[in-house]
């Protein structure tokens, strides 16, 4: 993991097309501003993890359904 120190108004650039700017600092809270291409996806970590969990559950459910369907097909 990379750690950087930035002040309000300072930025970092990622892959030449994503810019992250420190907008405000209040106590232990930092407000960040992001500039990025319109085709990029940005999610909070907890939302990303929930989506991944739901995708895994759906894939497992499909696999279980497929297995159940195989056992019902007469040979």
C-alpha positions, 0 to 999 in steps of 0.5 A: 500500500502506498501512503502519501501526505497531501494538504487541502488543494493538493492532488495525486494523479493515477494512470494519467487520467484519474486525479484525487484532490484533498478538498477538506479536512475536519478532525479525522474526516477527509473529503476527497474529490475525484476526476476520472473518465466517464467509463470508470467505475467508482464504488465505496469498499462496502458496496463493492464487497456486497456486490461481490458477495451477491455475485458469488451467491448467485453463481453458487445458486446457479451451479446448484440449480444446474446440478439439480436439473441434471439429476432430474433428467432421465438417462 
